[in-house]
Amino acid sequence: MPEQAMELGQQMTAVLDAIRDQQGLETREQAAEWLLRRRIRRGAQGLTGRGRALYPVNQQGGNP
């Protein structure tokens, strides 16, 4: 996937630096990716109402 450079303001730079320090990441790009992944996970959880299945899945294809 091609990379696209973005100009960041002082506030966004400060947020990315804080996330980078908090999560132990090396670059602002990694911090931005971490934030995007977190947003995607939370969005999916909001759509489905839950995270991962917390019960055994029936292997035979029937109802549990």
Secondary structure, 3 states (H helix, E strand, C coil): CCCCCCCCCHHHHHHHHHHHHHHCCCCHHHHHHHHHHHHHHHHHHHHHCCCCCCCCCCCCCCCC
